[in-house]
Amino acid sequence: MISRFKRLTQTAGMAAAILLIPQGLLGQLTAAERVPWVGDTPPTPPRLATDLSPELTRKNVSRAIQKVADWELTRSEPHFDQDWTFAALYTGFMAVPKAANGEKYQKAMLQMAQKFNWQPGPRVAVADDMAIGKTYLDLYFRYHDAAMIAPIQQRADAVMALPDNPEKLLWWWCDALFMAPPVFTKLNRVTGERKYLDFMDHQWWITSGLLYSPSNHLFFRDKSFLDKHEANGSSIFWSRGNGWVFAGLANVLAEMPQDYPSRAKYVAQFKEMAQEIASLQGADGLWRPGLLDAAAYPLPENSGSAFFAFGFAYGINSGILERAKYQPVVQKAWKGLLSHIYEDGRLGCIQPIGAAPGDYSAASSYVFGTGAFLLAGSEVYRLAH
């Protein structure tokens, strides 16, 4: 089937391939082959939106959320799959507040989950394939049907049975800290079994011990980056990779009991990252792909920037971060993000699938970046008046 897909794209064009390839085979495509579903860059982008206001009122925030969410839902719903790229989008859809038409997006998520029979991705040891479980669990909290979470609980149990491998960590890349830990923390809440939280805690600090820089207060993407450097000589700290972690920390803290023994360590790491990330914010309110060599990157990167905005807004709303210090960071970031929304609702300046800072154009848009924006919007909405 995959070879047939390739022939279709070469002869009949991408549209024919999209219509004919079965949904269940999307996961067998490489990242490059899946790009038409995950995102794209139009040769002639529309004009930028002129109907959005950065003033932090709930009406204004709702308008921006719906504009982006409606565009993305129309574009991507026919091609939903169980991959991490879409899982990040689903998390964003689930977070949209009711006042911003959240019921519409959550209904679409219920239909998606039913279509996939509540199953995670196929790879047991890969955190990416657990990410969709967060949406299943959030739907369970609303509908309380045990069938909704049985497959993801079985997957979590299977992951917990895997032995630690010092040669290759379970969560060996920093993005994994967004993909899997929130599933384990939510399973702890659903079942009351602390084994899920304890397993997450064990694995988090193994990964952090390898990839977190105590001096920079940022995460390397994986161990291959420990000795890599930007053109200016600084270490390479990828904005989206650190955005995944910062948002992952927020998601974990949101579920972790206040009296959990190591909670203070997560709070400390979150605050350390917050202070460092805030210091790297650009004049436009956004962050470049390489955090320590912003001058080398002409465009901001809006998936990382949106994850940062989400984390800061969550930190303020939860009382972990000081409002007076960090609300201006959120306001600048939100204003910056709105400046990259096109009149049809496309959110631009999103780096394609990758593992390091890379090139892209201003209209480049990908589902995980939209998910990050919707997460940011959900917390900015709570901040707004």
N, C-alpha and C positions, 0 to 999 in steps of 0.2 A: 504493500500500500504506500509506503514512504517513497519508493522509486516512482510510483505512479503520480504521487503528489509533485515530485520534482519535474516529471515530464509535463504535467499540466501547467505548472508555472512557466515553463519554457514555450509552450505552444498556445494554449487557450488563455493564459494569463493568470494572475493571482486570484482574481475573482472566482474563476471556475474552480480553482483548487480549494478555496475557502468553502464553497458550496458543497463540494463532493467528498472531502475527507471526513471520515467519521470522527465524532468528538472523542471517542475513547482512544484514538490513536495519536491525539495531539501530544501526549506525554512522551511519545517515542521520537518526536522530532528534536533535532538539535536546537540550541538557543537561536542560531542564525535562521533556521527554517521556521521557527515559531514567531519571529519578530512581527510579521503582518498582523497577528492576533494580539500580541503584547503591546505593540506601539509602532509609531512610524514618524516620518518627517515629510510633510506635504511639500511638493515642489513650489507651490504658490500658496502660502498660508493666508488666511483671512486677516482682516484688520484686527488690531487689538481692541478689546472691549472698552467702551466709554461709559457704561451704565453701572459701574461698580464704585462704591465709596469705601475708603479705608477707615472711615470713622467707626469706632468700635461700638456700634449699636447692634442689637440682636437682629433687627430688620436688615441692616446692611450685610451682616455676616451670613444670615440665612440666604439672602439673594445670591451671594457669591458661591456658597456651598451648592445650592440647587443648580446654578448655571453649569458648574463643572460636573456635578454628579449626573445631571440629565444627559449631557453630551457623552460622558463616558459610558453610561448604561446603554444608551442607544448603539454606540459603536461596538461595545465589547460583549454584550449579553449573548449574542448568538455563538460566541466562541469561548465561553467560560470553560475552564478546566480546573484540575486539582493542583496545579503547579503553584510554587511560592509567589510567582509574579502576580497571579490573580488573587492568591490568598491575601496579599497585602491590600489589594483593592477591596476585597470582601470585608476586611477589618474596618476599612474606612467607611464603606456603606453602612455597616452595622452601627457605627458610632454617630451617624447623622441624627441630630435631635429631631423630635417629633415636629417641632415648629418649622423645621426646614424640609418638611415632607418625608421625614424619616420612615414613615410607615411604608411608603412606596418602595424604597430601597431595601428595607428589611423583608418585604414580601418577595422581592426578586431574589434575595439571599435564601429564603426558605425554598423557593422553587429550584434554585441551583443545588442546594443540599439534597433535596429529594431526588433530583436527577442523578446525583452521584451516590445515592443510597448511603449517605453519611460516611463515605469511605475516605481515608486520607490517601496521599500518593503512595506508589507501590514500594518505595525503598525504605526498609525498616530503620536502617542506621543513619539516614540522612535527615537532618532537622528540617530542611526545606519541605519535605513531604508530610510533615506534621503541621505546618503552619495553618492549613485550612481548618484544623481542629479547633482553633480559637473561635471561628465563626460558628461551627457546630455547637460548641459549648454555650456561646452567647444566645443562640437560638433555643437551646435547652432551657436556659434560665427563664425564657419567656413562655415556652410551651410545656415544659416538664414531661417530655416523652422520653423514656429511658432508651428507646431505640435510636434516638438522635446521637447518643454519646457512646453507645456500646462499642462501635468500631474504633473510635479514637482512644477509648480507654484500653482496649485490647492492644492497640499499637503502643501506647505508653508502657504497658506492662511488658511487652516484648522488648522495647528499648531498655527498660530497666534491668532486664535479664542479661543484657550484653556485658561482657567483662570489660573493665577499663583496659585500654591499650596505650601504654606510655609512648609508643612509637607513633601513634596517630590518635589524637584525642577525638572523642565523640563529636564535640562541637569545636572543630579545629579552625574555623573561620569566624570572624566576629559577627557577620550577618546572622549566624545561627542563633545568637542570643535574642533576636527578635522572633525567630521562627518557632522555636520549641519551648523555651521557658514559660511563656504565658499559658501554654496548654497545660503544663504540669501544675502551675499555681491554680488554675481554674479547676482542674481535676481534684485538687485538694479541697477546694470549696464545695464541689459537688458531692464528693464521697465522704468527706470528713476524715480521710485517711492521710496522715501526715507523710507517709512514705513518698508521695508524689512531690511534695514540697522539699523534703530532705534530699531526694535524688536531684532535683533541679539545683538546689543549693550546692551540693557536692560538685556537680558538673560546671556550674557557673564559675566557681572560684578556681577550678582547674584551668578553664579557658582564660579567665582573667589573669591568672598567674603567668601565662605564656604571652598574652597579647596586649595587656594593659601596660602602658608606660607610666610609672609612678612620677616621673619628672615632667612629662608632657600632659598627663591626665587625659590621654586619648588612647584609642585602640588601634594597633596595627591590624590590617585586614587579615593576615595569617602570618605564619612564621617566616615565609619567604620574603616578607617585607621588612624584617627586623634590621637588615643592613642595606636597604635600598634608600635612595635619596632623590629629592627634587633637584631641579637645575640650580637652585640657590644653595644647595648643600644640606637643606633641612630633611629630616626624615619624612617619608611619605605617609601621611595620615589622610585617608580618603574620606571626604565629607559624607557620602552616603553610607559607607561602612560604619562610621561613628554615629550617623543618624539612626541606623538600625539598632545600635546598642543603646543609645540614649532613649529611644522610644521603647525598646525592650525593658529597660530599667523602669520606665514609667508604668508599663503594663504589669510588671512583676510587683512593684510596690503597691499598685492599686488593689491587688489581690492578697498580698502577704499580711498575715495577722500582725497587729502592732506589737505583740509580745513574742514574735518569733525570734529565737536567740541571735541570729545573725542579721536581723533587719537593719541594725545600725550600720553595718558594713555597706549595704546597698545604698542607704541614704547618704553615707559619706562619699561613695563613688559617684553617685548622681550629682551631689553638690560640687565635687571636684570637676567633673566634666562640664557642668553648667557654667562654672566660672571661666573655664578655659574656652569653651565654645563661644560664650558671650564676647570674650575679648577678641575673637577672630571674626566677628560679624562685619560685613562690608558696609560701606557708606550707603548702599542701596537696600540695606537690611537683610541681605542674603549672604550665602557662603559659597566660595569657589570649590571646585572638585578636590583640589589639593589644599588642605587647610593651612599649611605652613608656607605656601608659596603662591599666594593669591594672585600676584602680579603675572604669573605664568599662564593664567587661565582667563580668557577674555569674557566668558559668560558665567553667571551664577549657575549653581546646580540645584534645581528645585525639589528633587526628591529628598536629598539630604537636608536642604533648608526647611522643608515642610516638616520632616521628622523632628528637627531641632525646635521649630515653633511649637509643635505638639508637646514635646518634652518640657519646654519652659512653661507653657500655659498650664500643663498638668501640675507641674511643681508649685506654681502659684496657687492654683485652685485647691490643691491638697494641703497647703500650708507648709510644704517642705522648703520652698524657695521664697525669699523676701519679695513681696509685691513691689515695693518702692524701687528695688534694684532691677528687677527682671521684667516688669510689665513694659517698660520702654523698649526692651529687646523684642518682646512679642509684637508690640505695635509696629515697630520698624519692619520686622520680618513679614507680618501680615500684609502691610502696605506693599512690600517688595513682591510678594507672591501674587497679589492682585494685578500688579503691573505686567505680568506675563500671561494673563488670561486673554484669549482671543474672543472675538464677538460671538463665535459659535459655542464657546465653552471649553475649548481646548486649553489645557495648561501646558505651556511650553518650557523650554530650558530644562528638560529632564534627560539625563544621560542614559543611553541604552544599557541593556544588560552588560555587565562587566565586573571586574574585580579590582579596578584601580582607576584613578583619574583618567579621563579620556576626552575625545573630541565629540562634538555634536553641534547642531544649529539651534537657533532661537526657538523654532517651532517644534522641536523634537519632543514627543509626548509618549509616555509609557504608563501602563496601568498601575504599577507599583507607586509611581510618583503621584498619580491621582489619589490613590489610597492614602498616601502620606498627607496630601492636602486636605482630604476629608477628615482625617484624624485631627489635624491642626485646627480645622474649622470647628470641629465639635468642642474642643477645649476653649478656643477663642470665643465661641458663642457663650460659654459659661462665664467668661470674664466680662463680656460685654454688658451694657446697661439697656 
